[in-house]
Amino acid sequence: MNEEVQPSYRRRHVKTERRDEHTSAAPLTLVEEGQAGSFRRVLRNRSFLLLWLAQLLSQIVFNAANYGVIAIVTAVTHSTVMVGFAIVSFTLPAVPFSLLAGVYVDHLDKRFVLWVSNALRAVATGLIVLALLWNPHTVLPIYFLTFFISLVTQFFTPAEASAIPLLVSKKDLAPALSLFNITLTIAQALGFLVLGGLITALFPPFSLSLGFIQLQVLSFDMLFVIVTFFYVICTLLILAIPKRALDQKQSDEPDLFKSLGKQTWEIIRHEVREAWSYVRSNRQLLLALLRVSFVSILLLVIGELAGPFVVNVLHLPFQDMPFIFAPAGIGLVLGGVIMPLLMQKLGKNRTIALGSLGTAAGLVLIPLGRFLWSYLALPALGILLFIAGITFFLGIALEMVNIPAQTVMQEQAPEEERGRVFSFQSMLYNAGSIPVLLFLGVIADTLGIETVMFLLAAAILGFSWWAARYSHRSILS
């Protein structure tokens, strides 16, 4: 979920010099006119292959662990607001530390940052296992350790992005970046929607005797054990990359990091102020940025509500959560595939309008369908399948808003400003999600989850009405 910041890093932290075995440093651009490289050729580059595998595995288990955290908090607390705190624990570090980490990583050895990040995440995940074995009914240690893991990931992300041009040639940079971005999307879906639920289903609880100590090992304990194991594998993959492959000129200034520490908040304030000034001057860009942020926050809210809805409203075990998450993920992927054709036929504004209406309708249909199913005393499996179908179409509808809005952002932001604009959008989304998640969590626990769904539908319609008027005024002006 906090991984939304990665595309901006790909723009901001890619170096302007490369190094390979045959060629000296040469200038390059992020998007090449002729993409002579290919996925097959970049994967034959052993150092790049090791980095790519480390990214693939670490992203999958990172998202599987996030699923595990949400599921555990749901099972232990049955509280929507506590699930909101869980999501905040892995989104909060991206607000101040994403820019800070990028500043420091530019002056550190990339290989060192990458393997240490994975090692620290392995240790922290192992501590989650110990905390669950010690007391499976407490969530406070999980919050702190999840926050720490997400914080470490803020350093891993820019180090990984800036390592790519050090490992591949100029003509292979575009396919290498494309492969990493495709892998990111697939890893998020596999980890959060598939692997987490699959592991908890495959490993039933069992007892473990250690001398005088008798431990009850639960399914989620095994999930975090497997996550720990794969973080160790990722550490070894990074260490297998030759040190010379990621050699980079390091600053010899002894007071560099002291100076960076003093300047960090000035840098962040300057970046935010400059980005806001630029975005505010372009009304279409501002509207697109708000739409993308709105959809991103809405996805987090749906993730916050899904577990408590299954447990508290449908009265089903939390193991059935993937039946809601997975169709939504499939809808998001399918929506991304069909959206270029749909935008070509309908235009961006009509696509966004239809997507907004579809999202609002889906959020209303879920509680109405649940009420009718309960009133008619139909089998529980039927309502689960009905909701799965609705969440599938919700995934498509959300992409009908998200992708056209992101397209407008790309079109309206000049190439030299895109990194700043996307970084600002990521910070806005992560910062804005925190009060929304906590506020709606309180409303869900006091007035009911289905009440929140009706409020969300009303908010979507209200925002769409305002956006249409704002867009019309922008065109007239």
N, C-alpha and C positions, 0 to 999 in steps of 0.2 A: 503494500500500500504506500509507505514513504518513498518508494522508488520512483515516483513521478518526476523527480528532479533530474533523472539521468540524461534525457535528451539535451537539456541545456548544458550539462557538463561536456557532452560530446562536442558541443560547439565551442565552449569556452576554454577547455583545457587541452585541446589537441595542439600539439606543438607545431611550429613552423619549420622545424628541421627534422630530418630522419637520419637513421643510421642503419646500414645493413652491411653484409660481408663484402659487397662488391663496389659500393658506391659511397662517395663522401656525402656530407650533408648538403641538401638541396631544398630550395623553397617549394612549398606545396600549398594547395588549397583544400578545403574540406570537401567540396564537390567538384570533381574533375569533369572537364568537357567530354573527354573520351574515356569511358570506363573499360580499360583494356584488361583489368584484372578479372579474376573469376573466383567463386567460392572454392572450387577444387584446388586452384593454385595456392590460395592463402592458407588452406588447411594442410597443404604439403610443407608449409613453413613450420618446422617443429616448435620453435619458440612461441609463435603465434597460436598454434594448436594447443599448447599447454595453457596459455593464458585464456583461450576461448573455453576450454574444458573447465578451468577453474571458475570462470564466470558462469557457465551453464549450471554446474553443480551447486555453486554457492547461492545463486539466485533461486534455484528450485528449493533448496532446503531452507533458505531464509523465509520464503513465502509459506512453505509447509509449517515452519515454526510459528509464523504469525497466525495461521489457521489454528494450530494447537493452542496458542495463548487464548484466542477468542473462545474456542470450544471449552477449555478448562474453566475460564471465568464464568461462562454461561452455566456450566454444570455445577460449579461450586456456589455461585451467588444467586443465580436466576434473576439477576438485576441488569436492566438495560444500561443504566448509568455506569455500572461497573464495567460492562463491556465497552462503553464509551471511553472510560479511563484506559482500558487495555489498548484500544486503537490509538489513543493519544500518546501512549507510551512509546509506540514505534513510529509516530508521525512528528512528534514535538521536536526531536533533535534536528530535523531538516530545516526548521525555521531559522535559528541563528547560526547553526554550525555548517550548513551547506556551503555558504560563501567562505566562512572561516577556514574550513578544511581545504578548500580549493587554493586559498592563498598559501597555506603551509606546504601542501603537497607539491606545488611548483618548485619548492626549494629542498625537497627531500628525495632520497633515492627511491625510485618507484618500486623496485623489487623488494626492498626492505618494508615499505608501507604495505604492499600487497600480502606478503607472507605473514607479517606480524598481525595485520587485520584479521586474517583467517584464523590464526592461532588464538587471538584474543576472543574471537567469536566462538571457537571450539571450547575454550575454558569457560566462558560465560554460559554456554548452553549446557555444558556438563554440570555447572552449579545449579541450573534449573532442575536437572535430573535429581541431584542430591536434595534440593529443597522440596521437590514433590515426594521423594521417598521418606523424608523426615516428617513432613506434614502435608498430605495431599489436599487438605481443606483450607489452606491459606493461599492467598493470591498476591500479597504485598511483595514478597521477594521476586515473584515473576515480573511484576511491574518494573522494578528497579533493574533487573537483569535484561529485560527486553529493551528498556531505554538505553542501557549501555551498549547492547548489540547494535541497535539502530545508530547510535552515536559513532561507533567504530565503522559502520558501513558508510557513513558520510565521508570518511577518509579513503575507504576502499574504492568508491565510485570514481572520483576524479583521478586517482592514481591509475586505475585500470584504463580509463579513457585516454589519458595522456601517454600511456605506455604503448598504445597501438601503433602510432606513427614511428615509434622507435624500433618496431619489430618488422614492419612491412615496407615495401618499396612504394614510391610515389604512385605508380599505376595501380597498385593493389590496395590503396588506402580506402577508396570508395566501397569496393565489395567487402573489405574487412569491417568497416563501420556498419554497413548494411547488415552483415551477418550478426554482429553484436546486437543491433537493435531488434532484429527478428528473434534472436535467441532470448532477449529480455522479455518480450511479449509471451513467447511460448513458455518460458520458465515460470512466469507469474501464474499463468493458467494451470500448468502442471503441478506446481507446488501448492498453491492455495486451494485449487478446485479438485485436484485428483489425489496427489500423493498423501496429503495429511489424512484425508478420510480413508484412503486405502490402507495405510499402515495401521491406523487404529482398528480397522475391521479385521486385519490379518493377525493381529497379536492380541488375543484375549488376556485378561488379567491372570496372573499366576503368583504363587508364593515362592520366595527365595530365602533359603536358610543360610545364614553366615554365623556359624557357631551358636552363641546364645541369642543372636539377633534374628528375628523373623521379619522379613520384609514382604509387603504386598505390592507387587509390581503391576501397575495399571497400563492400559493401552497407550495413554499419552506419555508415560515414562519411556516406553519403547520408541515412540516418535522422536523424542528429544535425544535419546541415545543414538538413533540413526543419524539425526541431524549433526550431532557432535562428531560422529565418525566421518561424515562427509566433509565437514569443515577441516578435519585433520588431513583428509585426502587432498583438499584444495590447497592447503598449506604446502604439502609435499609437491604438488604440481607446480606451484610458483617457485619453490626452491630448485626444481629441476630445470628451470630456465637459466641458461648461462648468465653469469653476472655481467659479462661484457655486452650481452645483447641489449641490456637496459642501461648501459653507461650513459651518463649525461653530465654535462658540466655543472658542478656544484659551486655555490657561492662560497668564497673564502672569508667573507666578512664574519668576524667572531660575534658581533652583536646583532647579527641578522634576525634571529628569532626573538630576541628582546625587542628589537625595533618593530618586527611584525606584530608582536603581542600588543604593543602600544597603539599601532595603527589599525588593528583589526576592525574595531568598532567604527573608526572613522571611514574605513573602506566600505563597510556595510552600509553606513548611513549615506555615504556618497553614491553608492550603487543604487540604493533604493530611491533616493531623491532624483537622481538623473533618469532612472527608468520611469518613475511616475511622471516626471515632467514630460518625457517623450510620449508616453502612452496617452496621457491626458490631452495632448495636442492633436491626436488622431482619433476621432469619435468612433470610426468603424473598428479600429484596432482595440480601443477600450471595450467596446461592446463584445467583440469576439473573445477577448481575454476574460471578461466577466462570465460569459457563457461557458467557456472551458472550465473555469474554476467552479462554477455552479454545478456542472455535471460531475466533476471530480469529487466535490463534497457530498453530492447526492449518493454517489457510489459508496462512500464511506458510511453514510447513514444507513443505507440498505444493509451493508455488512454488519453494522451495529445492531440492527433490528432482527436480522435473520435468525440468529441463534435463540434469543429469548422468544421469538414468535413460534418457533418449532416446539420449544420446551414448555412455555407458559400458556400459549394460546391453543396450539394443536395438541398439546399434551403427548408429544412423541419424544423418544430419546434423542439426545443431542447428536448421536451418531447419524441421524437422518438429515443433518444440516447440509451435506453435499447434494442432496436431492433438490435443494433450493439454489445453492451456489453454482453447481455445475451447469444447469441450463442457462443461467444468466451469463456465465463465461462463454458458453457456446454461442449464445446470441451476440455477445460483443465481438467475437471473432468473425462470425458470419456477417455481421453488420459492417465490419471493416472491409470485408471482401466485396460486398455488393454496393458499398457507398459511392465509389466513383461513378458507376453507371447510374445510380439513382440521382446523384447530384447533376449529372449531365442531362437527365430527362426532366427533372423538376426544378433545378436551380437550387442554390444554397439556401436562400431564405425560406422557400416552401418546404424544403427538406427539414430544416430546423423547426419550422412551425408544426409540421406533422409529427416529428419526433417528440416535441414537447407535449402535444395533445395525447399521443400514444402513451408516453410515460405517466402522465396524470391519470389517464383512463386505467392503466394497469394497476396503479397504486389504489385506485378506488375499487377495482374488480376483486382484488385479493380479499379484503375484509367482507365484501358483499357475498362473494362465493363461499367463504368460510361460514358465514351466517346461514346461508341457504342450505349448505351441506349439513350443518349442525341441526337446523330446524327439521330437515327431512330425515335425519338420523341415518345418513348414508355412510358407507365404510370409510374409515380414516385414510386408507390408501388412495381412494378416489380424490379426496381434497388435496392430498400431497401431489398427485399427478396434475391436478388442475392448477395448483400454484406453480409447479415446475413449468407448465406451459406458459403461464403468465410471465414468469421471470425470464423465460427464453425471449419472449417478445419485448420485454422491458430492456433486455440487453441490446436488441436491435434498435429500439427507439432511442436509447441513450446515445448510441453511436450516430444516429441521425442528427443529433444536436452537436455532439463532440467533434466529429470529423469535419463537417463544414465549417464550424467555428475555428478549428485549428488551421484549416486551409486559409481562411480569411486572415488569421494571424500571420501565417507565412507570407501571404500576398502583400499585406500592409506594412510589415516590418522590413526595412532594407536589410540586405545581407549582413552589413557590418553591425547592425543593432539587434539581430535576432537572438544572439546569446543572452544579451542583457534583458530583452523582453521576456524570453522563456524562463530565465532565472527569476525575474520579478513575478511572473505568473505562478511559478512553483512555490515561491515564498508566500504569496497571497493565498494560495489554495491551502497550504499547510497551516498557516496562521489562522485563516478563517474557519477551518474545519474544527478547531479545538472548542471554541464556545458553542458552535452549532451542535457538535456531538454531545457535549455535556448538558446543554439546555434540553435538547430533544430526549436525551436519556432520562432526565428528571420527569419530563412530561409523560414519557412512556411508562415509567414506574408508578406515576400517580393517576393518570387519566386513561392509560391503556395504550398498547402498541398500535392497535387499529385506529385510535384517535390520531396518533402521529401520522399514520398513512394518509388520512384525510387532510390533515394540515399540510403535508408535503405536496399533495395533489393541488391544493389551493395555492400554495406558494409557487409551484411551477406555472400554473395558469396566470397568476399575478405577475410573475417575472416575465413571462412571455408577452403579456399585454404591454408591460412597460418597455421591454426591448423592442417591440414593434413600433411603438410611438417614438422611441429614441432613435431608431434606425431611420424612420420617416423624416424626423427633424434633421438628422445628419445629411440625408440626401438633399433636402431643401436648402440647407445652409451651404 
